[in-house]
Structures are given as C-alpha cells and as structure tokens.
Amino acid sequence: MIGTSTAQLRIGELLVRKGVVSSDQVRIALIEQKKNREHLGKILVRLGFATEAIILDVLGGALGQRKADLAKVVVDGEAIALIPKEVARRFKILPLTFEASGNRLTIAMADTFNVVALDQIHAMLGGGIELVPLLAGEAEIDKAIDQVYGFELSVDGILQEIETGEIDYASIDAEREEYSQPVVRLVNALLSDAVKRGASDIHFEPEEGFLRFRYRIDGVLRQVRSLHKNYWSAISVRIKVMAGMDIAETRAPQDGRITLSLSGRSIDFRVSTFPTVHGENIVLRVLDRQKGIVGLDALGLDPDVLTLLKVMVGRPEGLLLVTGPTGSGKTTTLYSLLSHLNSEAVNIMTLEDPVEYPMGMIRQTSVNEVARLSFGDGVRAMLRQDPDIILVGEIRDEDTAQMAFRAAMTGHQVFSTLHTNSALGAIPRLTDMGIKPEVMAGNVIGILAQRLVRRLRVDCREPYAPSEIERRILGLDAAAGAVIHRVSEEARHAPDQGYAGRTALMELLKFSREIDELIVRGATLKELTQAALAGGFQPLADVAARRVLDGTTTIDEIARVVDLTGRLG
C-alpha cells in the first residue's frame, strides 16, 4: 500500500472527502495505527473499509502519480534482470520496462515516496539509470513478483525452452500460473520486443513447415524469428484468447483487440486473422497512442507547407482530403489536425473504422461497433448532434461522398481520406463518385497527398556522385559537382539497414478560384496540373528530390514509395 507522510497529504481527510470511507472508519484506523505503525491506507484495507484499488486510484489522482495496472502489464525481461528478487520483495517494487536508448527503468512501487528504496536502487544500478516510479498495490506487486521471477522472459530463452519442453495446451488460456506456460511468455515477449523496436505491425505467418515472425519497422517488413510449425496452434490460441476471439473458429477471418501496458504506457493491438493454405495468418497492428497523436509542428513538414496547412485548416467550413496508400500516415496526419483544432469552443465528432486513438473531448464512433451504421448514415446522424468539425474515416462510396459534401456546404469543417495516388488525382475520383463539378468547386479546402520515407542515419551514410539517371531525377545540372548520400556498405547488413525513423513527404493542393473555375468547366487533368504548378503547387516527386539533396534520405528510399518516372521525361 502506498505510504505518504502527513506533510505530503492527509490521507484520511482525502479519502473521507472523496467518499471512500467515513470519518468513523478513519478514526478506527488511526487507533490501530498507533499500535503497529502501519500505513493508514493499508490498515483501511485490512479492516475491510475500502479496497486497495480504490484507495490507489484516489491517491494516485491527488498526487499526480500514474498508476500501473499489473493485470495488463507485460514485464520486460531486461528490466527483471536488473533488480534481484530479494530486493524487489524488500522494497515492494516490480521492474517493468528498461529502455536502453534513454537508460530509463520503469518500476511499479507500493510507496512512490520511499526515498530510501529509490536511493538504494540507484546505488545498486550504478546511478546512471533514471528511475520512473509508477503506483501499484502491495498485494498486486507481491503476486507479480511470484509470477515473473524464476521464469525465462527473453525471446531467445523462451524459444529454447519451447524447443526442449512440452506444451500444456490446456493451460494456455488459464489465468492462474500463466507465467509457467512458455507460450504465454513468448507472445508477451514478442509484443514487448516489437513495441520497443518501434514496429507498426507484427506478422505471424505459418508456412508449410515453420512459423515466421516479422515486424514492420519504418514501413519495411523484417523477419525477426522462425519457429517450428508444431507450436503455431498454441501461439494462435493464446493470441485469440487475449483478443477475445473464438478459438474454435479457424476457417473464417476474425477481428479483435488487445490492450496491454508496455513501457509504462497503454498500448492497443488491433488483431486480424485470415485463413491461408498453411493455417491462420495473424497480423497485429500496434496502436501506440503516444506516437499516434503528434502536433502539426512535429510532422516534419517544410515551413512553407506547414504554414499553408495551418491557413487551410483555419477556414471555418469546407472539405479537406488526405490521400495516400495504406500505411502512409494518413491517420496520424488527421489526428494531428484534430489535435490542433481541439478545444472547448468546438464540437468535434469522428466516424472511424475502427477508432484507433481515443482523444479527450472528441466524440468518436467506430462504424463496425454500431449496428446498421454506414459512413453515409453516420454522417447523416452526426449532423443532428450540432458538430463544428467532422472526421469521416474514409470516403468509400457515392453516399458517403454526397453526405461529406452536404456537411461541408452547411457550414461544417469536414476531414476525410480518399485512396488516390496524388492530390490532383482525387478530383476525377470524386467526379466518378457522382460529385458534380459545381458542388466540388468552392467546397473543397484542399487535398493533401502524402508518403512516409525512412530517414538516413547520419553515422550510416556515405557521400557519392550521382549517376546520369539520378541527376535527371533530382533535376541536377550535369556540370554541377553535386554530392548525395547512400547507406554505407557496413550499415546495409545492420538490423535497421542504416535508417532510423521516418519523415512525411506531402504535396498540398490548395483550391484557388482558378482551380474551382477549371473544375466547373470540366478541364482536363493536364490543365489542372498546369494551373496548380503556376500557383506554387509542389508535386510529391519534387518534395522527395529535395529530401535526397538535403541528406535526409536516399534516392533508393524515395523510389520505393514515390513514382519518379515523370521526372525522367
């Protein structure tokens, strides 16, 4: 139980004020405290006046302390290895996650103000590691210590344990003693490892004789492990149990969701199963709220593009479209725009499939969780909820497109996505969906097309003189002695292949009066392109070329996600 000095907080008064216990109960607990000097909160729990969970919630909120839900925590083997079991038991702490990049150890503590414990742990670790304490119940910590210590928690160690032992399939979905089952620990370790390595997707792929594990990191799939196919049945059952799926159904696709606490924060996993000739293929999309919602200034846009985007979202009504393939960062951009506009002065409502990142003050609805609700019907119903800003996850059909434009024409700001290859390509796509040119003109704020490219690590790059074709792609004069960069030979075989993180490439088309007039006249795509370029529009290929010239990425990387053939003609 948490222990707090009187100077820091009068626990009894706070609990009475919050209605957790009565004044009489606090007086009884204070009399007991004089006998054995226990913490007041612990006595209240022992006497049955309140539960430990309720007291932790109240005190955690009052102290501004984050609470660790140990029932959903996936413990990191690296963290456990840093703190011996007897030390954890003595100080009532549980190591949760160790982040080597920041030299940061997150721990759960029953008493986050136990300075003696924190000092001794600092001294034991050498003092170079930052400790991040989270609040947890003493009983929870004791139970977790018994569970995790004494078991192998590293992926390699668990795989060796699985290869040399027998699997008890009956205990895979049991809550008791789950850490004794290596498959349970293996799934937890893989999820933890994927999040620590910045993966956006985790693939479990059965082949004829083996199971392949792959992570998608910075947009590229990387194989991380392989395992004999004999163990796939147990692993798939465990994932289905965690995601709330039907473990008996193997012939039809299923969807589910897992919420765990990793690296001291809540992480959601969107789970999808799909039958293949070699068994069920399972893919988990990692939804990290901390990374999924960023400010506009953190998107890595050019200053002029960022300024133009802020001007466009400042318009009180109209439709703003974000286009691009799956995995190009459309959702991140939309959430960044909503976060920029979110305040108590506006009512923001979203219709998504599904809701990926919950946001405060924003009314979010998941289409697949509401019976008989399509995007078109959802927008129709939303308009009766007095919204100022509406986010439609995707414009897929004519009905949704018509309702999105109706909302934009009636004084609402509407954001949505559309699957096209370019910003200008969205115009004929909307026409194909039945949107009349005169409706489109004047009601579209702008169209943003984007891609994500990996950033070249400074310590993994080497300069070289571009070839003739590369000069043409980059728009370089043959006489100029330009130098660009590529991944060094040594770095190509590293796990990150010489790249770290990603940056967005965006082409932003602002609808001007001239563009509107051309659309009404039924102008060709060539005429629209010429008018856009004359107004300062910068195509995606031009933006990508600048990223190569300034050393942010390589020409091989931009060629992977952007069509550069137009710059060769």
KOLROTOR-758291 format. One record per residue (C-alpha): residue number from 0; chain; x, y, z. Coordinates in steps of 0.5 Angstrom, whole numbers. Example, Ala and Ser with C-alpha at 12.3 -4.5 7.8 and 13.67 -1.06 7.14 Angstrom:
<recs>
REC  guza  paba   east  north     up
REC     0     A     25     -9     16
REC     1     A     27     -2     14
</recs>
This chain:
<recs>
REC  guza  paba   east  north     up
REC     0     A      0      0      0
REC     1     A      2      7     -1
REC     2     A      5     11      4
REC     3     A      5     18      5
REC     4     A      8     23     10
REC     5     A      3     28     14
REC     6     A      6     34     11
REC     7     A      5     31      4
REC     8     A     -2     29      4
REC     9     A     -7     28     10
REC    10     A     -9     21      7
REC    11     A    -15     20     12
REC    12     A    -18     27     10
REC    13     A    -17     26      3
REC    14     A    -21     19      3
REC    15     A    -27     22      7
REC    16     A    -27     28      2
REC    17     A    -28     23     -4
REC    18     A    -33     19      0
REC    19     A    -29     13      0
REC    20     A    -29     12      8
REC    21     A    -33     15     13
REC    22     A    -30     19     19
REC    23     A    -31     14     24
REC    24     A    -27      9     20
REC    25     A    -21     13     19
REC    26     A    -21     14     27
REC    27     A    -21      7     28
REC    28     A    -16      6     23
REC    29     A    -12     12     27
REC    30     A    -13      8     33
REC    31     A    -10      2     30
REC    32     A     -4      5     27
REC    33     A     -2      7     34
REC    34     A     -1      0     36
REC    35     A      3     -2     30
REC    36     A      5      4     26
REC    37     A      3      1     19
REC    38     A      1      6     14
REC    39     A     -6      8     14
REC    40     A     -8      6      8
REC    41     A     -6     -1      9
REC    42     A    -10     -1     15
REC    43     A    -16      1     12
REC    44     A    -16     -5      7
REC    45     A    -14    -10     12
REC    46     A    -20     -8     16
REC    47     A    -25     -8     10
REC    48     A    -27     -1     10
REC    49     A    -24      0      3
REC    50     A    -21     -4     -3
REC    51     A    -13     -3     -5
REC    52     A    -15     -1    -12
REC    53     A    -20      5    -10
REC    54     A    -15      8     -5
REC    55     A    -10      7    -10
REC    56     A    -14     11    -15
REC    57     A    -16     17    -11
REC    58     A     -9     18     -8
REC    59     A     -6     17    -15
REC    60     A    -10     22    -18
REC    61     A     -9     27    -12
REC    62     A     -1     26    -12
REC    63     A     -1     26    -20
REC    64     A      2     19    -20
REC    65     A      1     15    -26
REC    66     A     -2      8    -24
REC    67     A      1      1    -26
REC    68     A     -5     -4    -28
REC    69     A     -1    -10    -26
REC    70     A     -6    -14    -29
REC    71     A     -5    -12    -36
REC    72     A      3    -10    -35
REC    73     A      8    -14    -40
REC    74     A     14    -15    -36
REC    75     A     21    -14    -40
REC    76     A     26    -19    -38
REC    77     A     32    -14    -39
REC    78     A     28    -10    -33
REC    79     A     27    -16    -29
REC    80     A     35    -18    -30
REC    81     A     37    -11    -26
REC    82     A     33    -12    -20
REC    83     A     34    -18    -16
REC    84     A     28    -22    -13
REC    85     A     30    -21     -6
REC    86     A     31    -13     -7
REC    87     A     24    -13    -10
REC    88     A     21    -16     -5
REC    89     A     24    -12      1
REC    90     A     22     -5     -2
REC    91     A     16     -8     -5
REC    92     A     18     -6    -12
REC    93     A     17     -9    -19
REC    94     A     21     -7    -25
REC    95     A     17     -6    -31
REC    96     A     21     -4    -37
REC    97     A     28     -2    -39
REC    98     A     29      3    -45
REC    99     A     37      2    -46
REC   100     A     37      8    -51
REC   101     A     35     13    -45
REC   102     A     38      9    -40
REC   103     A     31      9    -36
REC   104     A     28      4    -32
REC   105     A     20      4    -30
REC   106     A     18      1    -24
REC   107     A     12     -1    -20
REC   108     A     12      1    -13
REC   109     A      7      1     -7
REC   110     A     10      7     -4
REC   111     A     13     12     -9
REC   112     A     16     17     -4
REC   113     A     20     11     -1
REC   114     A     27     16     -2
REC   115     A     31     10      2
REC   116     A     29      5     -3
REC   117     A     30      9     -9
REC   118     A     37     11     -7
REC   119     A     39      4     -5
REC   120     A     36      2    -12
REC   121     A     40      8    -15
REC   122     A     46      6    -12
REC   123     A     46     -1    -14
REC   124     A     45      0    -21
REC   125     A     51      5    -21
REC   126     A     47     11    -21
REC   127     A     47     12    -29
REC   128     A     40     10    -30
REC   129     A     34     14    -29
REC   130     A     28     11    -25
REC   131     A     21     12    -27
REC   132     A     16     10    -21
REC   133     A      9      8    -22
REC   134     A      4      7    -17
REC   135     A      1      0    -15
REC   136     A     -2     -4    -10
REC   137     A      3     -8     -5
REC   138     A     -1    -14     -6
REC   139     A     -1    -14    -14
REC   140     A      7    -13    -13
REC   141     A      7    -19     -9
REC   142     A      3    -23    -13
REC   143     A      7    -21    -19
REC   144     A     14    -22    -16
REC   145     A     12    -29    -15
REC   146     A     10    -30    -22
REC   147     A     15    -27    -26
REC   148     A     22    -28    -22
REC   149     A     25    -35    -24
REC   150     A     22    -36    -31
REC   151     A     25    -34    -37
REC   152     A     23    -28    -40
REC   153     A     27    -27    -46
REC   154     A     25    -29    -53
REC   155     A     31    -33    -55
REC   156     A     31    -36    -48
REC   157     A     23    -38    -48
REC   158     A     24    -41    -55
REC   159     A     30    -45    -53
REC   160     A     25    -47    -47
REC   161     A     20    -49    -52
REC   162     A     24    -53    -57
REC   163     A     26    -57    -51
REC   164     A     20    -58    -47
REC   165     A     13    -60    -48
REC   166     A      7    -55    -48
REC   167     A      1    -56    -44
REC   168     A     -5    -53    -49
REC   169     A    -10    -53    -43
REC   170     A     -7    -48    -39
REC   171     A     -5    -43    -45
REC   172     A    -12    -39    -43
REC   173     A    -12    -40    -36
REC   174     A    -11    -34    -31
REC   175     A     -7    -38    -26
REC   176     A      0    -39    -26
REC   177     A      0    -37    -33
REC   178     A      8    -35    -33
REC   179     A      9    -42    -32
REC   180     A      7    -43    -39
REC   181     A     13    -41    -44
REC   182     A      8    -40    -50
REC   183     A      4    -34    -46
REC   184     A     11    -31    -44
REC   185     A     13    -32    -51
REC   186     A      7    -28    -54
REC   187     A      8    -23    -49
REC   188     A     16    -22    -50
REC   189     A     15    -21    -58
REC   190     A      9    -16    -57
REC   191     A     14    -12    -52
REC   192     A     20    -13    -56
REC   193     A     16    -10    -62
REC   194     A     14     -4    -59
REC   195     A     21     -3    -56
REC   196     A     24     -3    -63
REC   197     A     18      2    -66
REC   198     A     14     -4    -70
REC   199     A      8     -1    -73
REC   200     A      5     -9    -75
REC   201     A      7    -16    -72
REC   202     A      6    -21    -77
REC   203     A      5    -29    -75
REC   204     A      6    -32    -82
REC   205     A      5    -40    -82
REC   206     A      9    -43    -88
REC   207     A      9    -51    -90
REC   208     A     14    -53    -84
REC   209     A     15    -47    -80
REC   210     A     12    -41    -77
REC   211     A     15    -34    -79
REC   212     A     15    -28    -74
REC   213     A     16    -21    -78
REC   214     A     16    -14    -75
REC   215     A     14     -8    -80
REC   216     A     19     -2    -78
REC   217     A     19      4    -81
REC   218     A     15      2    -87
REC   219     A     19     -4    -88
REC   220     A     18    -12    -86
REC   221     A     24    -15    -83
REC   222     A     24    -22    -81
REC   223     A     26    -23    -73
REC   224     A     25    -30    -71
REC   225     A     23    -37    -74
REC   226     A     20    -43    -70
REC   227     A     17    -50    -72
REC   228     A     10    -50    -74
REC   229     A      8    -55    -68
REC   230     A      8    -49    -64
REC   231     A      3    -45    -68
REC   232     A     -3    -48    -65
REC   233     A     -1    -46    -58
REC   234     A      1    -39    -60
REC   235     A     -5    -37    -64
REC   236     A    -10    -40    -59
REC   237     A     -6    -35    -54
REC   238     A     -7    -29    -58
REC   239     A    -14    -31    -60
REC   240     A    -15    -31    -52
REC   241     A    -12    -24    -51
REC   242     A    -16    -21    -57
REC   243     A    -23    -24    -54
REC   244     A    -24    -28    -61
REC   245     A    -27    -35    -62
REC   246     A    -21    -40    -61
REC   247     A    -25    -46    -65
REC   248     A    -26    -41    -71
REC   249     A    -20    -42    -76
REC   250     A    -24    -42    -83
REC   251     A    -27    -35    -83
REC   252     A    -23    -28    -81
REC   253     A    -24    -25    -75
REC   254     A    -22    -18    -71
REC   255     A    -20    -17    -64
REC   256     A    -17    -12    -60
REC   257     A    -11    -13    -54
REC   258     A    -10     -7    -49
REC   259     A     -3     -8    -45
REC   260     A      1     -4    -41
REC   261     A      8     -3    -44
REC   262     A     14      1    -43
REC   263     A     10      5    -38
REC   264     A      4      7    -42
REC   265     A     -2      3    -45
REC   266     A     -1      0    -52
REC   267     A     -7     -2    -56
REC   268     A     -6     -8    -61
REC   269     A    -11     -9    -67
REC   270     A    -11    -16    -69
REC   271     A    -14    -19    -75
REC   272     A    -14    -27    -77
REC   273     A    -14    -29    -84
REC   274     A    -14    -37    -86
REC   275     A     -9    -39    -91
REC   276     A     -7    -46    -94
REC   277     A     -2    -47    -89
REC   278     A     -6    -44    -83
REC   279     A     -9    -38    -80
REC   280     A     -5    -32    -81
REC   281     A     -5    -27    -76
REC   282     A     -3    -19    -76
REC   283     A     -3    -15    -70
REC   284     A     -3     -7    -72
REC   285     A      1     -3    -66
REC   286     A     -3      3    -64
REC   287     A      1      7    -59
REC   288     A     -3     13    -57
REC   289     A      4     17    -55
REC   290     A      6     16    -62
REC   291     A      0     16    -66
REC   292     A     -2     23    -64
REC   293     A      3     29    -65
REC   294     A      3     36    -66
REC   295     A      3     39    -73
REC   296     A     10     42    -72
REC   297     A     12     35    -70
REC   298     A     10     32    -77
REC   299     A     17     34    -80
REC   300     A     14     39    -86
REC   301     A     17     44    -89
REC   302     A     16     51    -86
REC   303     A     12     54    -92
REC   304     A      8     47    -93
REC   305     A      6     48    -85
REC   306     A      4     55    -86
REC   307     A      0     54    -92
REC   308     A     -3     48    -88
REC   309     A     -5     52    -82
REC   310     A     -8     57    -86
REC   311     A    -12     52    -90
REC   312     A    -15     49    -83
REC   313     A    -17     56    -81
REC   314     A    -22     56    -86
REC   315     A    -29     55    -82
REC   316     A    -32     51    -87
REC   317     A    -31     46    -93
REC   318     A    -27     39    -94
REC   319     A    -20     37    -93
REC   320     A    -18     31    -96
REC   321     A    -12     27    -94
REC   322     A    -10     22   -100
REC   323     A     -5     16   -100
REC   324     A     -4      9   -100
REC   325     A     -5      4    -93
REC   326     A      1      6    -88
REC   327     A      3     13    -91
REC   328     A      1     16    -85
REC   329     A     -6     19    -86
REC   330     A     -9     17    -80
REC   331     A     -3     21    -76
REC   332     A     -4     27    -80
REC   333     A    -12     27    -79
REC   334     A    -11     26    -71
REC   335     A     -5     32    -71
REC   336     A    -10     36    -75
REC   337     A    -16     35    -70
REC   338     A    -11     36    -64
REC   339     A     -9     43    -67
REC   340     A    -16     45    -67
REC   341     A    -19     41    -61
REC   342     A    -21     46    -55
REC   343     A    -27     47    -51
REC   344     A    -30     52    -56
REC   345     A    -31     47    -62
REC   346     A    -35     40    -62
REC   347     A    -31     35    -66
REC   348     A    -34     29    -68
REC   349     A    -31     23    -72
REC   350     A    -33     17    -75
REC   351     A    -28     11    -76
REC   352     A    -27      4    -78
REC   353     A    -25      3    -72
REC   354     A    -23      8    -67
REC   355     A    -15      8    -67
REC   356     A    -13     13    -62
REC   357     A    -18     16    -56
REC   358     A    -18     23    -56
REC   359     A    -20     27    -50
REC   360     A    -26     32    -51
REC   361     A    -27     29    -58
REC   362     A    -34     25    -59
REC   363     A    -31     19    -63
REC   364     A    -35     13    -66
REC   365     A    -33      6    -69
REC   366     A    -37      4    -75
REC   367     A    -36     -3    -74
REC   368     A    -39     -3    -67
REC   369     A    -45      1    -69
REC   370     A    -51     -4    -72
REC   371     A    -53     -2    -79
REC   372     A    -49      4    -79
REC   373     A    -45      6    -85
REC   374     A    -41     12    -86
REC   375     A    -46     16    -90
REC   376     A    -51     14    -85
REC   377     A    -47     16    -79
REC   378     A    -45     23    -82
REC   379     A    -53     24    -83
REC   380     A    -54     22    -76
REC   381     A    -48     27    -74
REC   382     A    -51     33    -77
REC   383     A    -56     33    -72
REC   384     A    -51     33    -66
REC   385     A    -49     40    -67
REC   386     A    -42     39    -69
REC   387     A    -37     44    -72
REC   388     A    -32     39    -74
REC   389     A    -33     32    -77
REC   390     A    -28     27    -79
REC   391     A    -30     21    -84
REC   392     A    -25     16    -83
REC   393     A    -25     14    -91
REC   394     A    -30     16    -97
REC   395     A    -31     10   -100
REC   396     A    -38     11   -104
REC   397     A    -42     16   -107
REC   398     A    -47     16   -101
REC   399     A    -41     18    -96
REC   400     A    -38     23   -101
REC   401     A    -45     26   -102
REC   402     A    -46     27    -94
REC   403     A    -39     29    -93
REC   404     A    -40     35    -98
REC   405     A    -47     36    -96
REC   406     A    -44     37    -89
REC   407     A    -38     42    -92
REC   408     A    -44     46    -95
REC   409     A    -48     47    -89
REC   410     A    -42     51    -85
REC   411     A    -38     45    -82
REC   412     A    -31     43    -83
REC   413     A    -30     36    -86
REC   414     A    -24     32    -86
REC   415     A    -23     25    -89
REC   416     A    -19     21    -93
REC   417     A    -19     18   -100
REC   418     A    -15     13   -104
REC   419     A    -12     16   -110
REC   420     A     -4     17   -112
REC   421     A     -4     24   -112
REC   422     A     -7     30   -110
REC   423     A    -10     32   -117
REC   424     A    -12     25   -118
REC   425     A    -17     26   -112
REC   426     A    -21     31   -117
REC   427     A    -23     26   -122
REC   428     A    -24     20   -117
REC   429     A    -29     25   -113
REC   430     A    -33     26   -120
REC   431     A    -33     18   -121
REC   432     A    -37     18   -114
REC   433     A    -42     23   -117
REC   434     A    -40     29   -114
REC   435     A    -42     35   -119
REC   436     A    -36     40   -121
REC   437     A    -40     46   -119
REC   438     A    -41     42   -112
REC   439     A    -34     41   -111
REC   440     A    -32     48   -113
REC   441     A    -32     52   -107
REC   442     A    -33     47   -102
REC   443     A    -26     43   -102
REC   444     A    -21     47    -98
REC   445     A    -15     43   -101
REC   446     A    -12     36   -102
REC   447     A     -6     33    -98
REC   448     A     -2     27   -101
REC   449     A      3     24    -97
REC   450     A      8     18    -97
REC   451     A     13     16    -91
REC   452     A     20     15    -92
REC   453     A     26     13    -88
REC   454     A     31     18    -85
REC   455     A     38     16    -87
REC   456     A     42     16    -80
REC   457     A     48     21    -80
REC   458     A     53     16    -78
REC   459     A     51     10    -83
REC   460     A     51     15    -89
REC   461     A     57     16    -95
REC   462     A     57     21   -100
REC   463     A     58     19   -107
REC   464     A     57     23   -114
REC   465     A     50     21   -117
REC   466     A     49     18   -124
REC   467     A     46     21   -130
REC   468     A     40     18   -129
REC   469     A     40     20   -122
REC   470     A     42     27   -124
REC   471     A     36     28   -128
REC   472     A     31     25   -123
REC   473     A     34     30   -118
REC   474     A     34     36   -123
REC   475     A     41     37   -123
REC   476     A     46     40   -128
REC   477     A     51     36   -131
REC   478     A     56     41   -130
REC   479     A     55     42   -122
REC   480     A     59     38   -118
REC   481     A     53     35   -113
REC   482     A     54     30   -108
REC   483     A     49     26   -105
REC   484     A     49     20   -100
REC   485     A     47     13    -99
REC   486     A     47      8    -94
REC   487     A     55      5    -93
REC   488     A     57     -2    -94
REC   489     A     57     -4    -87
REC   490     A     51     -1    -85
REC   491     A     47     -5    -90
REC   492     A     47    -11    -86
REC   493     A     45     -8    -80
REC   494     A     38     -9    -77
REC   495     A     36     -2    -78
REC   496     A     39     -2    -85
REC   497     A     42      5    -84
REC   498     A     36      8    -83
REC   499     A     32     11    -76
REC   500     A     25     13    -76
REC   501     A     21     16    -82
REC   502     A     19     23    -84
REC   503     A     13     25    -88
REC   504     A     13     28    -96
REC   505     A      7     32    -97
REC   506     A      4     35   -103
REC   507     A     -1     40   -101
REC   508     A     -6     43   -106
REC   509     A    -10     49   -104
REC   510     A    -16     50   -108
REC   511     A    -16     57   -111
REC   512     A    -21     61   -115
REC   513     A    -18     59   -122
REC   514     A    -18     52   -120
REC   515     A    -25     52   -118
REC   516     A    -27     55   -125
REC   517     A    -23     50   -128
REC   518     A    -26     44   -125
REC   519     A    -33     47   -126
REC   520     A    -31     48   -134
REC   521     A    -29     41   -134
REC   522     A    -22     42   -135
REC   523     A    -17     36   -136
REC   524     A    -12     34   -131
REC   525     A     -6     37   -135
REC   526     A    -10     44   -135
REC   527     A    -11     43   -127
REC   528     A     -4     41   -126
REC   529     A     -1     47   -130
REC   530     A     -6     52   -126
REC   531     A     -3     48   -120
REC   532     A      4     49   -121
REC   533     A      3     56   -123
REC   534     A      0     57   -117
REC   535     A      6     55   -113
REC   536     A      4     47   -112
REC   537     A     10     43   -111
REC   538     A      9     35   -113
REC   539     A     11     30   -109
REC   540     A     17     28   -113
REC   541     A     20     35   -112
REC   542     A     19     35   -105
REC   543     A     22     28   -105
REC   544     A     28     30   -109
REC   545     A     29     36   -104
REC   546     A     30     31    -98
REC   547     A     35     27   -102
REC   548     A     39     33   -104
REC   549     A     39     35    -96
REC   550     A     41     29    -94
REC   551     A     35     27    -90
REC   552     A     34     20    -94
REC   553     A     37     16   -100
REC   554     A     34     16   -108
REC   555     A     33      9   -107
REC   556     A     28     10   -101
REC   557     A     24     15   -105
REC   558     A     24     11   -111
REC   559     A     21      6   -106
REC   560     A     15     10   -105
REC   561     A     14     16   -110
REC   562     A     13     15   -117
REC   563     A     19     18   -120
REC   564     A     18     17   -128
REC   565     A     15     23   -129
REC   566     A     22     27   -128
REC   567     A     26     23   -133
REC   568     A     22     25   -139
</recs>
